[in-house]
């Protein structure tokens, strides 16, 4: 009897111990640590800049001429009665519009010659230090003796300050095949590409 009683008592202690252990494990499974969270937000406002070219045929009044036929250049009287070998001259100026936020590279993106006389006309464009264009005008040749319909697409000059124009001298020369009484028109297209933001 003593042995049986002792064994029963030992089994009861083990069960209590296991129960206690199980209770402890159960409590450990449901306890969690508290934590705080916080969020920071940020934002930015954005608006598009502005960019544009304007041009002038008198060196003073600049206007926007985005569509054909564009600004009419003020050639000297020679253009009204060209003969083979004769050259007509016109001054031209291009600058950034007053509200431009960016500098520009400017290229001759196209030229179109129409009419019978255009087939026998070539042009030269000089970049000069001031507004004006005559036979005596000198400057950097941007285009030389190009047929009326020839274009390079290369950058001719840069504009890096508002209201600081590039001055151009446009020279149109008649070829030996010019027919008496013929007429023609040349249209030049300049394209500005925005570059660095103006300071």
VOGU-3710 file (C-alpha; in Angstrom, 3 decimals, decimal comma):
1> xxxxxxxxxx> 0,000/0,000/0,000  2,801/2,357/0,821  4,392/1,869/-2,551  1,145/2,381/-4,363  0,374/5,506/-2,356  3,840/6,895/-2,994  3,575/6,270/-6,750  0,205/7,961/-6,883  1,571/10,956/-5,021  4,539/11,227/-7,432
11> xxxxxxxxxx> 2,239/11,074/-10,430  0,119/13,852/-8,946  3,219/16,058/-8,476  4,251/15,485/-12,072  0,806/16,359/-13,332  0,760/19,524/-11,253  4,209/20,402/-12,523  3,175/19,831/-16,140  0,008/21,758/-15,582  1,900/24,627/-14,065
21> xxxxxxxxxx> 4,380/24,509/-16,928  1,580/24,485/-19,443  -0,041/27,429/-17,720  3,172/29,405/-17,861  3,602/28,605/-21,561  0,036/29,605/-22,239  0,500/32,994/-20,591  3,715/33,602/-22,560  1,923/33,028/-25,879  -0,627/35,843/-25,441
31> xxxxxxxxxx> 1,608/38,594/-24,027  2,830/41,172/-26,651  4,896/44,339/-26,391  3,143/47,672/-27,032  4,551/49,956/-29,864  3,826/53,442/-31,194  3,779/54,555/-34,853  3,966/58,003/-36,409  3,831/59,173/-40,044  5,367/62,196/-41,746
41> xxxxxxxxxx> 3,966/63,489/-45,062  5,575/65,831/-47,594  4,545/67,464/-50,860  5,799/69,775/-53,595  4,116/72,220/-55,963  5,205/72,248/-59,614  4,555/74,454/-62,603  5,860/74,375/-66,160  8,412/76,931/-67,323  8,103/79,039/-70,449
51> xxxxxxxxxx> 10,171/79,175/-73,620  9,838/80,999/-76,910  11,503/82,954/-79,691  10,557/86,321/-81,153  11,987/88,113/-84,169  12,309/91,554/-85,703  12,890/93,105/-89,126  13,815/96,513/-87,721  15,900/95,647/-84,665  13,419/97,267/-82,289
61> xxxxxxxxxx> 9,991/95,658/-82,460  9,980/91,933/-81,739  6,974/89,737/-82,443  6,087/86,055/-82,312  5,789/84,508/-85,786  5,111/80,785/-85,327  3,261/80,126/-88,584  3,912/80,515/-92,302  4,619/82,841/-94,043  6,157/84,478/-90,981
71> xxxxxxxxxx> 7,761/87,886/-90,617  8,434/89,676/-93,920  12,062/90,772/-94,096  12,769/94,303/-95,244  15,126/93,711/-98,173  16,703/96,675/-99,883  15,257/97,816/-103,208  17,421/95,340/-105,118  15,028/92,484/-104,383  12,370/94,199/-106,518
81> xxxxxxxxxx> 14,516/94,177/-109,665  17,117/91,446/-109,398  19,390/90,671/-112,298  21,874/87,789/-112,666  24,669/88,188/-110,118  22,863/90,861/-108,086  22,397/90,487/-104,312  19,595/91,774/-102,073  20,205/92,387/-98,349  17,980/92,288/-95,258
91> xxxxxxxxxx> 18,708/92,556/-91,545  16,999/90,178/-89,161  17,115/89,721/-85,385  16,026/86,836/-83,158  15,835/86,716/-79,380  14,204/84,877/-76,495  10,727/86,001/-75,545  10,543/88,087/-72,382  8,896/85,290/-70,381  11,384/82,579/-71,371
101> xxxxxxxxxx> 12,919/80,600/-68,520  15,447/78,744/-70,671  18,301/79,470/-73,054  18,130/78,184/-76,635  20,108/76,643/-79,442  18,720/77,907/-82,741  18,925/75,969/-85,999  17,831/76,637/-89,550  15,298/73,819/-89,682  13,919/74,529/-93,129
111> xxxxxxxxxx> 13,831/76,832/-96,114  11,308/76,808/-98,920  11,663/78,421/-102,321  8,545/78,902/-104,403  8,045/80,518/-107,790  10,143/80,397/-110,950  12,791/82,822/-109,714  13,466/80,764/-106,566  15,145/78,111/-108,686  17,930/80,585/-109,467
121> xxxxxxxxxx> 18,381/82,127/-106,019  20,961/81,293/-103,366  21,320/82,714/-99,870  23,995/83,471/-97,314  23,348/84,242/-93,635  25,875/86,094/-91,480  25,772/86,563/-87,716  26,757/90,172/-87,023  27,602/92,340/-84,026  24,768/94,818/-84,563
131> xxxxxxxxxx> 21,545/95,210/-86,504  22,034/96,007/-90,181  22,819/94,356/-93,485  24,470/95,823/-96,584  27,126/94,794/-99,060  29,713/96,090/-96,595  28,425/94,082/-93,617  30,820/91,541/-92,142  30,242/88,750/-89,656  30,399/85,034/-89,036
141> xxxxxxxxxx> 29,020/83,003/-91,944  26,332/80,614/-90,690  25,143/79,534/-94,141  26,946/80,259/-97,403  25,609/80,212/-100,981  22,844/77,737/-100,291  20,075/77,054/-102,840  16,703/78,431/-101,814  15,496/75,010/-100,692  18,695/73,804/-98,964
151> xxxxxxxxxx> 18,854/73,411/-95,188  21,414/71,901/-92,857  19,459/71,584/-89,613  22,639/72,367/-87,683  22,670/74,780/-84,768  23,528/78,258/-86,041  23,687/80,235/-82,813  22,679/80,220/-79,158  20,599/82,617/-77,088  21,419/82,733/-73,393
161> xxxxxxxxxx> 19,775/85,904/-72,100  16,336/87,427/-72,442  16,286/90,567/-74,613  19,780/89,926/-75,985  19,192/89,241/-79,690  21,250/87,518/-82,329  21,687/89,841/-85,308  21,602/88,274/-88,756  22,361/89,541/-92,250  20,446/87,666/-94,944
171> xxxxxxxxxx> 21,881/87,946/-98,451  20,020/86,580/-101,492  21,852/86,386/-104,819  20,407/85,759/-108,281  21,995/83,138/-110,490  22,889/83,428/-114,132  19,762/81,517/-115,151  17,345/84,076/-113,698  14,510/84,702/-116,166  13,368/88,252/-116,817
181> xxxxxxxxxx> 10,077/89,070/-115,113  10,100/85,904/-112,971  9,189/86,042/-109,296  9,862/83,893/-106,302  9,718/83,695/-102,525  12,057/82,150/-99,980  10,780/81,275/-96,531  13,229/80,461/-93,739  12,257/78,473/-90,649  14,314/78,825/-87,493
191> xxxxxxxxx> 13,739/76,381/-84,640  14,886/77,060/-81,099  15,508/74,179/-78,694  15,513/74,964/-74,981  18,745/74,205/-73,112  19,867/75,474/-69,700  17,610/77,263/-67,280  18,316/80,970/-67,167  19,753/82,239/-63,903
//
